[in-house]
C-alpha cells in the first residue's frame, strides 16, 4: 500500500494504491471511519490499475481551513503507509 498527496490553494488530494480485496476493504473502511468524523466531505472515486491493483482518490475542494491535511495524516497513520510522495 502506498499513497500520494497533492495540495494547492484550497484543494487537496490523496491517492492510495492498494492490492487485492482484503486491502481494499481495509482502505475503504478506514477512509469511511475517519472522514465521517469531520464536517468537510471529500469527493472520492476508485481507479482500476491492473487485475489486482486499484487506487482510491479523495479530493477536497474549497478547503479554506486546510482540514484535509489532518485527515490525510490520520488515514496514512492508521493504514501504516510508509511510502507517501
Backbone torsions as a table, in degrees:
resi	resn	phi	psi	omega
1	UNK	NA	135.4	175.6
2	UNK	-145.7	165.9	-175.6
3	UNK	-138.0	158.1	175.0
4	UNK	-137.7	132.4	-179.3
5	UNK	-118.5	135.0	175.2
6	UNK	-129.4	142.5	-177.0
7	UNK	-147.5	139.1	173.9
8	UNK	-136.5	-177.5	179.0
9	UNK	-59.9	119.6	178.2
10	UNK	64.9	10.7	179.8
11	UNK	-136.2	131.4	177.1
12	UNK	-139.5	145.4	-177.7
13	UNK	-143.9	137.4	171.9
14	UNK	-124.9	136.8	175.6
15	UNK	-118.9	126.7	-179.0
16	UNK	-120.0	117.5	178.3
17	UNK	-91.5	135.7	179.1
18	UNK	-141.9	162.5	-177.1
19	UNK	-128.0	126.9	175.4
20	UNK	87.5	164.7	-176.3
21	UNK	-67.1	-41.1	-177.9
22	UNK	-63.2	-47.7	177.0
23	UNK	-63.0	-40.1	179.7
24	UNK	-60.6	-43.2	178.3
25	UNK	-64.6	-40.1	178.1
26	UNK	-63.8	-46.9	-179.9
27	UNK	-60.7	-49.9	-176.5
28	UNK	-65.4	-41.6	179.6
29	UNK	-67.8	-36.9	178.0
30	UNK	-65.3	-46.3	179.0
31	UNK	-59.9	-47.2	-179.7
32	UNK	-60.2	-44.6	-178.6
33	UNK	-62.9	-45.6	-176.3
34	UNK	-74.2	-47.1	-176.8
35	UNK	-67.1	-25.3	-179.7
36	UNK	-69.2	-16.8	-180.0
37	UNK	-79.9	-12.4	-174.4
38	UNK	-110.8	153.2	179.8
39	UNK	-72.3	-37.3	180.0
40	UNK	-79.0	141.5	-177.6
41	UNK	-119.2	137.4	-179.4
42	UNK	-86.7	160.8	163.8
43	UNK	-87.3	139.9	-178.9
44	UNK	-139.7	151.9	175.8
45	UNK	-157.2	161.0	-180.0
46	UNK	-120.3	138.1	177.7
47	UNK	-115.9	138.1	177.7
48	UNK	-90.6	120.2	-178.0
49	UNK	-95.4	-45.5	-179.8
50	UNK	-148.9	-171.7	-179.8
51	UNK	-58.9	-29.2	-175.2
52	UNK	-119.5	-13.6	-173.2
53	UNK	-112.3	136.8	177.7
54	UNK	-133.5	165.2	176.2
55	UNK	-132.3	130.4	172.9
56	UNK	-103.9	136.3	-176.2
57	UNK	-122.1	131.3	173.4
58	UNK	-115.3	130.5	179.0
59	UNK	-126.6	132.4	174.4
60	UNK	-113.0	122.7	177.5
61	UNK	-107.0	150.5	-179.3
62	UNK	55.8	41.3	179.5
63	UNK	-87.0	69.7	-175.3
64	UNK	-61.4	-39.4	-177.9
65	UNK	-83.9	-1.1	178.2
66	UNK	58.8	39.1	178.7
67	UNK	-70.7	-26.7	-175.0
68	UNK	-58.8	-35.0	-179.7
69	UNK	-58.0	-44.5	178.8
70	UNK	-66.6	-37.6	178.6
71	UNK	-65.4	-47.2	179.7
72	UNK	-61.2	-43.5	180.0
73	UNK	-60.7	-42.8	179.3
74	UNK	-64.6	-40.9	178.1
75	UNK	-63.3	-47.5	-178.7
76	UNK	-60.5	-45.1	179.8
77	UNK	-65.6	-44.4	-178.3
78	UNK	-63.5	-38.0	179.7
79	UNK	-85.7	-0.5	-179.1
80	UNK	54.9	43.1	178.9
81	UNK	-80.6	121.9	-177.9
82	UNK	-96.7	-24.9	-179.0
83	UNK	-105.4	114.3	179.0
84	UNK	-143.5	115.5	178.7
85	UNK	-90.0	NA	NA
